[in-house]
Amino acid sequence: MKNGQLLEAAEKAGFDVLLTGDRTLHYEQNVTARKIAIVSLSAISWPLLEPNLDLIRAAVDHAEVGSFTAVDCGVFKRAPRIP
């Protein structure tokens, strides 16, 4: 499902907030015209998300229709390969 279709489906289903790992969604979609708020996470890895649950919860709780909020949870880095 493309981003526009996903947002439309979420709106029609009655969702208030879309929580996503897509950090560029607000560049691709006109979020101000939407009936849903978008909260974007900088990572989708549980070890990075877990210590930031309070930040994520606060962003969701304060999200308003047509808004885009970015939550910095850090960035997943792969361990270097050992030859």
FENQUI-V535910 format. One record per helix or strand of 2 or more residues. SS is the DSSP state (hx for helix, st for strand). FROM is the first residue (numbers start at 0). TO is the last residue. If there is no record, write none. Layout:
BEGIN
SS_FROM_TO / SS_FROM_TO
END
This chain:
BEGIN
hx_2_11 / st_16_19 / hx_24_27 / hx_30_32 / st_36_40 / hx_45_61 / st_67_70
END
